[in-house]
Amino acid sequence: MNNIYSDIAKLLYKRGIYNVCISPGLRNTELSLSFIQHGKFNCHSIVDERSAAYFALGMALKTNTPTILICTSGTAVANYFPAIIEASQSRIPLVVITADRPANLLNSGENQTIEQRNIYGNFVRKNIDIPLDNEYDYTLSEIDESLKFVAKKNDIGITPGPIHINMHLDDFKTSQSLGKSKYLSKNLKSKKIILNDTFNWQMLPFEDIFNLYTCKRPLIIIGRLNHKLNKRVITQLSNHLRAPVLVDSLSQMRFNNKSSIALYDHYINNLNVKPDLVIRIGQKPVSKNLCNQIHYWENNNINRMSFSSLLIDKANRFNDDCPTVIPCKYEDFIDVIINSTPGNNNTDFYDYILNLDNKMSSIINNEDRWSELTIAKACLSSMDDNQNLFIGNSMPIRYIDMLGKLNKDIHINTYSNRGASGIDGIISTALGVAQTSKGKNLLLIGDLSFLHDQNSLLIAKQYNIDLTIVIINNNGGGIFSLLPVSKSLNRNIFNEYWTTPQNIDLKKISTAYDVKYSKVDTIGKLETTLKKYKTIPSLKIIDAQIDMKINKKILSELKKRIKKGTA
Ligand SMILES: Cc1ncc(C[n+]2csc(CCOP(=O)(O)OP(=O)(O)O)c2C)c(N)n1
């Protein structure tokens, strides 16, 4: 491999820097690989970025040479901060290299995308931001120049300390196969912002008015919301436009709404006909397929009169890249639409989507083998009315999002840290929700995310909080084995730096914190334990054992059936 990443590795090695701490992530793949494959660095694989940074600090303190830190984008970067502050105040050299998303995705609502440039402020001696289309030679010489802050033999007048190199990268699979980010082609120039508090037709571009009046294939999409919408009002809009309502798993409308569409993630990129209008309420949906498809519709239509994408959000353009944002109350917008547009009486599109969703529902419901998906299904089915379901990042949220309506008419409050999608702090957040709720609480989380926030069990013990934690225990980051990256890397390297199995006996952790614990490996056992734990008002842990390989096989078989079902 010979690229900017490997040349940075070579440069740092040449300058006498040998120790590296790498935390797992997809975005930092090429960066991590450059240091691992170089062959001469002492690479350490550490899941928790906060500990990784302190560990790096300790090594730098003892050896008086900088340690290199490498992590993925998002809150992983923020987890380095405490150790960076200490390094700055104590004059200890660190080379912090963080992977970032392409800069044009900032404020677009894209997953794990936050402002990382200059994130550590004055606590680093030098900030270097490397864009996707960087000037190769200049970048290397800028990095070399900044190494004076971490050099062992320091010139008089230079105070050693941490330096930060923030690198914008494409997804590993994308850059390997396509060479360029698909997002770069996004046409964001046509963005319209309607600056008005109440809905006003005059502020809308003509094309959007035209599409609101003439649509025959509209879609309503309810994305992530922290609070419930008025279902009656949404139904009125849906009836007026004959628009299917796609409800996100975090929309607070997914699991109890008989008329809504829930399983779109499985077929949305396979539709025979395109919608001509999308009306979104709430934050970007969890489903990557749906988000990509909306972008595709926005960027691939004959002209603006053939498709409109509208976001109704009082917060205006806050972390979203919808071409037209209408910052007014959704009730106000809906009221005007219902009272002043003719509506749509063509039900073909509605029927088509409903039919697809029903087909999907029977395929998903028939899947009952022990897998991560059916663990998620059993958790959902165990919920009572008004119960809180907190959903961990990585695969748990994706599994919940793959599931549809329940057979019972109950409301489930769904929560997840999807703002920046970190795997940190998930138990703490769920405990915060539980502490301030009257009802029962369930947390569905992966084992690495659990271990990342293990300290939070102190809170649970201190306040005796009523929460059942179901850990999907596949001994590592299962998400990576489902991605193309797993096929292109050496098995051992992939295991050590991406999957990062920790081989921790969760029973022993539970014992240390006086927490009730059960290990389960069948749906029956899981259901029985979930039922039993509902009667115990304290913290309980269910350790759901999963074999990654079997799970992968079940998922790919299910995907084949889904593909056949939508063909
Ligand atoms: C703070 C933070 N560090 C790293 C990541 C990158 N990351 C995304 S998913 C994942 C693995 C999570 O593993 P686990 O919680 O066991 O869930 P699974 O992948 O098995 O579903 C990692 C490390 C992240 N999102 N947030």
Ligand as a Chemical Component Dictionary entry (heavy atoms), coordinates in Angstrom:
data_LIG
# 
_chem_comp.id                   LIG 
_chem_comp.type                 NON-POLYMER 
_chem_comp.pdbx_formal_charge   1 
_chem_comp.three_letter_code    LIG 
# 
loop_
_chem_comp_atom.comp_id 
_chem_comp_atom.atom_id 
_chem_comp_atom.alt_atom_id 
_chem_comp_atom.type_symbol 
_chem_comp_atom.charge 
_chem_comp_atom.model_Cartn_x 
_chem_comp_atom.model_Cartn_y 
_chem_comp_atom.model_Cartn_z 
_chem_comp_atom.pdbx_ordinal 
LIG C1  C1  C 0 -17.077 6.112  20.870 1  
LIG C2  C2  C 0 -17.081 5.275  19.621 2  
LIG N1  N1  N 0 -15.967 4.583  19.320 3  
LIG C3  C3  C 0 -15.936 3.820  18.206 4  
LIG C4  C4  C 0 -17.016 3.743  17.390 5  
LIG C5  C5  C 0 -16.955 2.898  16.116 6  
LIG N2  N2  N 1 -17.790 1.688  16.276 7  
LIG C6  C6  C 0 -18.994 1.615  15.706 8  
LIG S1  S1  S 0 -19.761 0.177  15.992 9  
LIG C7  C7  C 0 -18.456 -0.413 16.861 10 
LIG C8  C8  C 0 -18.492 -1.820 17.436 11 
LIG C9  C9  C 0 -19.559 -1.986 18.467 12 
LIG O1  O1  O 0 -19.587 -3.296 18.972 13 
LIG P1  P1  P 0 -20.790 -3.824 19.840 14 
LIG O2  O2  O 0 -21.236 -2.779 20.785 15 
LIG O3  O3  O 0 -20.397 -5.120 20.442 16 
LIG O4  O4  O 0 -21.988 -4.006 18.812 17 
LIG P2  P2  P 0 -22.060 -4.955 17.506 18 
LIG O5  O5  O 0 -21.191 -4.361 16.478 19 
LIG O6  O6  O 0 -21.646 -6.321 17.889 20 
LIG O7  O7  O 0 -23.503 -4.880 17.111 21 
LIG C10 C10 C 0 -17.447 0.536  16.936 22 
LIG C11 C11 C 0 -16.178 0.329  17.635 23 
LIG C12 C12 C 0 -18.153 4.508  17.736 24 
LIG N3  N3  N 0 -19.260 4.521  17.006 25 
LIG N4  N4  N 0 -18.159 5.241  18.862 26 
# 
loop_
_chem_comp_bond.comp_id 
_chem_comp_bond.atom_id_1 
_chem_comp_bond.atom_id_2 
_chem_comp_bond.value_order 
_chem_comp_bond.pdbx_ordinal 
LIG C1  C2  SING 1  
LIG C2  N1  SING 2  
LIG C2  N4  DOUB 3  
LIG N1  C3  DOUB 4  
LIG C3  C4  SING 5  
LIG C4  C5  SING 6  
LIG C4  C12 DOUB 7  
LIG C5  N2  SING 8  
LIG N2  C6  DOUB 9  
LIG N2  C10 SING 10 
LIG C6  S1  SING 11 
LIG S1  C7  SING 12 
LIG C7  C8  SING 13 
LIG C7  C10 DOUB 14 
LIG C8  C9  SING 15 
LIG C9  O1  SING 16 
LIG O1  P1  SING 17 
LIG P1  O2  DOUB 18 
LIG P1  O3  SING 19 
LIG P1  O4  SING 20 
LIG O4  P2  SING 21 
LIG P2  O5  DOUB 22 
LIG P2  O6  SING 23 
LIG P2  O7  SING 24 
LIG C10 C11 SING 25 
LIG C12 N3  SING 26 
LIG C12 N4  SING 27 
# 
